[in-house]
């Protein structure tokens, strides 16, 4: 008990230090959280026989709560009516996104001599942007109310829906190609669960309204968490991303009169667990293992970062945004995170060396690099767009 409490104390101390460092150097706090996690984890602090934080069940659960709350807040910004009214533009932008980015990883895997399933796993890792990190960055930078937030959130919604089906398919394939019937069953369960959530959100506005009609702040917060967390846990048990489920629960509350109260009372809770989530990514990062796939990592970053900028740019154009806002959308989508790690965990249950060793090591390094790169690109988007777009206009 004492050892566990010491580790959690060290974790929160590291979070506080990360905030101070980020403020001093003028950098987004997200990559600093990740680096602090690496330093405090078993692969750095533990290697020097210092007190370290284990990437165990407790930190994983705390990190999962961070994902749930971040995606819940994303749902608060995207009501079901808004989703339906912009579905054509979201679909157009989402199709551009997947057509450009998913094949990059698949082709790269095939060129390396990997099997189709292994290549499909690599394709998913480099395709999916990080809803959690991007949402946090939008909030921190004050972009959540900007015009570019609409295509950004729309593309993230499209990706989250696609990944729910994708995970059901690849989980069956990794298990040994367990049969078309089982794969179809997994996909059917995932789609059925999501359909139930959509129906509940669409028709349950009055129920959501009455549920939170309480005076006490404590009861209010507990009721919100008492819905969001169990629904996310049920989704996870059914093979559906808990993040996607939390997003839909947030959408359910977005159309109620309690939205502002939720944001006021739960924002500190979200930020605490979000910080733990980003540190948790670092805790599982072994710099030595990442070095073993440094060549693959470098190639993937060079290929996939520009691909995301391009797809995000043209996706934003579907929403009628100008060049500058579209460029911001593109650099925002560069960030990868939690879903890439979930795909890697799925791959680790396979039987080949590529699935059990290469892909997980690559995913950790890739998420680290792309989370830092994406956060920095967003932070300096104004300077970058001024240089790049000016050059484009004069050429």
ROTOR-34096 format. One line per 3 residues: number of its first residue (from 1); their letters; for each residue z, x, y of C-alpha. Coordinates in steps of 0.02 Angstrom, whole numbers, plus 50000, padded with zeros to 5 digits. Each point is the difference from the previous one (the first is absolute). Example, Ala and Ser with C-alpha at 12.3 -4.5 7.8 and 13.67 -1.06 7.14 Angstrom:
ROTOR-34096
1 = as = 50390,50615,49775 ~ 49967,50069,50172
This chain:
ROTOR-34096
1 = xxx = 50000,50000,50000 ~ 50049,50138,50122 ~ 49842,50099,49960
4 = xxx = 49891,49847,50027 ~ 50083,49960,50166 ~ 49980,50182,50054
7 = xxx = 49814,49990,49964 ~ 49979,49839,50098 ~ 50101,50075,50142
10 = xxx = 49885,50152,49999 ~ 49848,49885,50000 ~ 50056,49905,50155
13 = xxx = 50051,50162,50084 ~ 49823,50063,49969 ~ 49928,49840,50073
16 = xxx = 50102,50025,50158 ~ 49946,50183,50013 ~ 49818,49949,49976
19 = xxx = 50014,49881,50146 ~ 50068,50137,50112 ~ 49865,50123,49947
22 = xxx = 49860,49874,50027 ~ 50065,49959,50173 ~ 50012,50185,50047
25 = xxx = 49824,50047,49943 ~ 49919,49837,50056 ~ 49932,49958,49827
28 = xxx = 50002,49837,49905 ~ 50159,49989,49898 ~ 49910,49949,49839
31 = xxx = 49933,50171,49947 ~ 50166,50078,50049 ~ 50089,49879,49883
34 = xxx = 49884,50055,49859 ~ 50030,50185,50033 ~ 50188,49974,50010
37 = xxx = 49989,49913,49831 ~ 49913,50152,49925 ~ 50131,50117,50071
40 = xxx = 50147,49895,49940 ~ 49924,49964,49830 ~ 50025,50085,49831
43 = xxx = 49847,50110,50021 ~ 50061,50092,50156 ~ 50186,49977,50032
46 = xxx = 50031,49980,49813 ~ 49903,50158,49961 ~ 50122,50098,50108
49 = xxx = 50153,49920,49916 ~ 50041,49902,50158 ~ 50055,49820,50011
52 = xxx = 49843,49895,49982 ~ 49946,49820,49989 ~ 49932,49944,49832
55 = xxx = 49844,49894,49993 ~ 50088,49883,49881 ~ 50022,49815,49974
58 = xxx = 50110,49973,50153 ~ 49884,50085,50125 ~ 49851,49914,49919
61 = xxx = 50079,49828,50023 ~ 50045,50041,50181 ~ 49822,50058,50029
64 = xxx = 49932,49841,49921 ~ 50104,49899,50123 ~ 49916,50099,50138
67 = xxx = 49827,49952,49935 ~ 50051,49818,49983 ~ 50068,49987,50177
70 = xxx = 49854,50092,50078 ~ 49873,49886,49916 ~ 50109,49848,50037
73 = xxx = 49990,50043,50185 ~ 49812,50025,49983 ~ 49991,49822,49934
76 = xxx = 50098,49939,50151 ~ 49856,50060,50109 ~ 49868,49912,49896
79 = xxx = 50020,49812,49978 ~ 49904,49905,49866 ~ 49902,49908,50135
82 = xxx = 49948,50164,50079 ~ 49952,50068,49829 ~ 49890,49850,49962
85 = xxx = 49920,49995,50172 ~ 49948,50183,49989 ~ 49960,50004,49814
88 = xxx = 49814,50034,50024 ~ 50030,50149,50114 ~ 50139,50064,49887
91 = xxx = 49886,49986,49849 ~ 49858,50090,50088 ~ 50114,50142,50057
94 = xxx = 50084,50009,49830 ~ 49836,50010,49906 ~ 49942,50142,50114
97 = xxx = 50166,50087,49965 ~ 49991,49989,49811 ~ 49814,50036,49986
100 = xxx = 50018,50162,50098 ~ 50167,50064,49935 ~ 50024,49949,49818
103 = xxx = 49839,50085,49938 ~ 50049,50165,50082 ~ 50145,50026,49880
106 = xxx = 49905,49932,49849 ~ 49851,50116,50029 ~ 50116,50148,50032
109 = xxx = 50087,49969,49835 ~ 49837,49984,49904 ~ 49934,50162,50078
112 = xxx = 50158,50087,49939 ~ 49961,49939,49824 ~ 50138,49869,49992
115 = xxx = 49983,49840,49901 ~ 49953,49837,50084 ~ 50180,49936,49992
118 = xxx = 50068,50162,50074 ~ 49868,49994,50137 ~ 50042,49818,50036
121 = xxx = 50182,50050,50024 ~ 49949,50137,50121 ~ 49890,49875,50092
124 = xxx = 50146,49881,50024 ~ 50115,50137,50064 ~ 49879,50055,50136
127 = xxx = 49943,49823,50042 ~ 50162,49911,50044 ~ 50080,50030,50169
130 = xxx = 50187,49990,50025 ~ 50053,49830,50064 ~ 50180,50059,50017
133 = xxx = 49967,50158,50101 ~ 49863,49923,50107 ~ 50109,49849,50041
136 = xxx = 50143,50114,50051 ~ 49882,50105,50107 ~ 49926,49846,50085
139 = xxx = 50175,49944,50047 ~ 50057,50173,50058 ~ 49845,50030,50107
142 = xxx = 50000,49824,50072 ~ 49828,49961,49930 ~ 50055,49843,49909
145 = xxx = 49949,49893,50150 ~ 49835,50093,50032 ~ 49829,49930,49954
148 = xxx = 49976,50132,49865 ~ 50151,49936,49905 ~ 49900,49849,49941
151 = xxx = 49868,50097,49899 ~ 50131,50125,49943 ~ 50113,49864,49931
154 = xxx = 49850,49905,49932 ~ 49936,50150,49902 ~ 50175,50034,49934
157 = xxx = 50013,49819,49941 ~ 49833,50015,49911 ~ 50052,50164,49918
160 = xxx = 50168,49930,49945 ~ 49915,49851,49916 ~ 49871,50113,49916
163 = xxx = 50134,50120,49939 ~ 50096,49860,49915 ~ 49850,49966,49888
166 = xxx = 49957,50186,49985 ~ 50173,50046,49936 ~ 49994,49864,49869
169 = xxx = 49833,50068,49937 ~ 50041,50185,49999 ~ 50171,49972,49921
172 = xxx = 49912,49924,49849 ~ 49868,50136,49996 ~ 50130,50140,50010
175 = xxx = 50096,49920,49857 ~ 49853,50043,49890 ~ 49871,49871,50044
178 = xxx = 50110,49869,49919 ~ 49863,49872,49999 ~ 49902,49887,50115
181 = xxx = 50112,49852,49962 ~ 50161,50090,50051 ~ 49917,50070,50156
184 = xxx = 49939,49826,50047 ~ 50175,49931,49968 ~ 50080,50130,50115
187 = xxx = 49874,49964,50137 ~ 50025,49813,49976 ~ 50189,50016,50016
190 = xxx = 49982,50104,50159 ~ 49877,49880,50079 ~ 50101,49849,49946
193 = xxx = 50159,50069,50077 ~ 49910,50041,50163 ~ 49924,49826,50002
196 = xxx = 50172,49922,49982 ~ 50062,50105,50146 ~ 49851,49950,50109
199 = xxx = 50029,49815,49962 ~ 50186,50018,50035 ~ 49964,50084,50167
202 = xxx = 49867,49874,50049 ~ 50098,49843,49958 ~ 50178,50062,50016
205 = xxx = 50018,50022,50187 ~ 50131,49863,50017 ~ 50097,50069,49852
208 = xxx = 50001,50174,50076 ~ 50055,49923,50165 ~ 50148,49907,49924
211 = xxx = 50050,50147,49892 ~ 50041,50108,50151 ~ 50078,49862,50104
214 = xxx = 50173,50080,50002 ~ 50110,50056,50145 ~ 50083,50157,49933
217 = xxx = 49901,50163,50009 ~ 50072,50060,49835 ~ 49945,49845,49904
220 = xxx = 49831,50007,50086 ~ 49965,50179,49945 ~ 50064,49968,49824
223 = xxx = 49885,49850,49981 ~ 49848,50099,50055 ~ 50041,50142,49880
226 = xxx = 50049,49874,49866 ~ 49820,49937,50000 ~ 49898,50157,50036
229 = xxx = 50082,50119,49877 ~ 50009,49886,49845 ~ 49818,49944,50024
232 = xxx = 49947,50182,50013 ~ 50101,50041,49843 ~ 49919,49856,49905
235 = xxx = 49829,50062,50053 ~ 50040,50174,49937 ~ 50059,49929,49833
238 = xxx = 49833,49909,49983 ~ 49899,50156,50037 ~ 49960,49953,50179
241 = xxx = 50039,50115,50146 ~ 50167,49958,50079 ~ 49927,50050,50167
244 = xxx = 49864,49867,49989 ~ 50129,49868,49955 ~ 50112,50050,50146
247 = xxx = 49850,49987,50116 ~ 49971,49818,49950 ~ 50183,49957,50020
250 = xxx = 49992,50072,50175 ~ 49848,49891,50034 ~ 50103,49850,49946
253 = xxx = 50130,50036,50133 ~ 49873,50048,50135 ~ 49957,49821,50047
256 = xxx = 50181,49944,50019 ~ 50104,49996,50158 ~ 50110,50137,49925
259 = xxx = 49874,50142,50010 ~ 50076,50083,50154 ~ 50175,49983,49930
262 = xxx = 49945,50083,49838 ~ 49926,50145,50098 ~ 50155,50019,50107
265 = xxx = 50125,50000,49856 ~ 49902,50087,49862 ~ 49908,50136,50097
268 = xxx = 50146,50124,49985 ~ 50014,49960,49814 ~ 49813,50026,49978
271 = xxx = 50003,50166,50092 ~ 50144,50069,49897 ~ 49920,49960,49833
274 = xxx = 49827,50052,50062 ~ 50072,50170,50043 ~ 50071,50014,49824
277 = xxx = 49829,49954,49928 ~ 49913,50142,50092 ~ 50136,50124,49950
280 = xxx = 49982,49938,49821 ~ 49816,50049,50001 ~ 50054,50176,50044
283 = xxx = 50137,50006,49868 ~ 49870,49981,49863 ~ 49886,50135,50070
286 = xxx = 50002,50167,49910 ~ 49908,50126,50109 ~ 49967,50112,49850
289 = xxx = 49916,49861,49901 ~ 49895,49949,50149 ~ 49938,50179,50014
292 = xxx = 49926,49984,49825 ~ 49877,49868,50064 ~ 49973,50073,50173
295 = xxx = 49812,50016,49974 ~ 49978,49818,49950 ~ 50117,49949,50140
298 = xxx = 49900,50094,50131 ~ 49835,49925,49942 ~ 50073,49824,49998
301 = xxx = 50072,50015,50175 ~ 49836,50067,50071 ~ 49901,49858,49919
304 = xxx = 50116,49852,50018 ~ 50074,50021,50175 ~ 49831,49985,50088
307 = xxx = 49949,49860,49881 ~ 50150,49897,50054 ~ 49965,50031,50183
310 = xxx = 49820,49941,49976 ~ 50046,49845,49899 ~ 50140,49955,50121
313 = xxx = 49885,50022,50148 ~ 49865,49885,49932 ~ 50131,49879,49934
316 = xxx = 50069,49982,50176 ~ 49825,49969,50066 ~ 49997,49843,49891
319 = xxx = 50140,49936,50112 ~ 49897,50034,50157 ~ 50104,50149,50061
322 = xxx = 49925,50135,50110 ~ 49976,50181,49947 ~ 50170,50061,50058
325 = xxx = 50099,49863,49913 ~ 49892,50020,49844 ~ 50034,50187,49997
328 = xxx = 50186,49966,50009 ~ 49983,49884,49851 ~ 49909,50135,49903
331 = xxx = 50130,50137,50026 ~ 50141,49878,49961 ~ 49928,49961,49827
334 = xxx = 50004,50186,49950 ~ 50184,49988,49950 ~ 50035,49983,49813
337 = xxx = 50169,49966,49922 ~ 50095,49885,49884 ~ 49856,49920,49905
340 = xxx = 49923,50169,49959 ~ 50167,50050,49923 ~ 50008,49836,49903
343 = xxx = 49827,50035,49927 ~ 50055,50176,49955 ~ 50153,49930,49910
346 = xxx = 49884,49885,49903 ~ 49891,50150,49954 ~ 50153,50097,49940
349 = xxx = 50021,49873,49860 ~ 49834,50055,49926 ~ 49964,50124,49861
352 = xxx = 49883,50131,50074 ~ 50052,50155,50095 ~ 49904,49943,50153
355 = xxx = 50097,49835,50004 ~ 50173,50069,49962 ~ 49995,50161,50102
358 = xxx = 49852,50024,50115 ~ 49990,49827,50080 ~ 50188,49983,50039
361 = xxx = 50006,50175,50075 ~ 49843,49966,50101 ~ 50065,49831,50061
364 = xxx = 50163,50073,50065 ~ 49912,50138,50095 ~ 49866,49881,50062
367 = xxx = 50125,49874,50066 ~ 50098,50138,50086 ~ 49845,50072,50086
370 = xxx = 49923,49833,50045 ~ 50162,49923,50063 ~ 50025,50148,50117
373 = xxx = 49816,50007,50049 ~ 49988,49812,50029 ~ 50159,49994,50104
376 = xxx = 49942,50147,50108 ~ 49827,49925,50023 ~ 50076,49836,50059
379 = xxx = 50118,50089,50118 ~ 49859,50099,50081 ~ 49865,49867,49985
382 = xxx = 49976,49989,50189 ~ 49959,50185,50015 ~ 49889,50000,49846
385 = xxx = 49901,49846,50050 ~ 49971,50072,50174 ~ 49926,50159,49927
388 = xxx = 49902,49927,49854 ~ 49929,49847,50087 ~ 49955,50099,50156
391 = xxx = 49904,50125,49893 ~ 49915,49858,49910 ~ 49945,49919,50162
394 = xx = 49930,50163,50072 ~ 49908,50057,49844
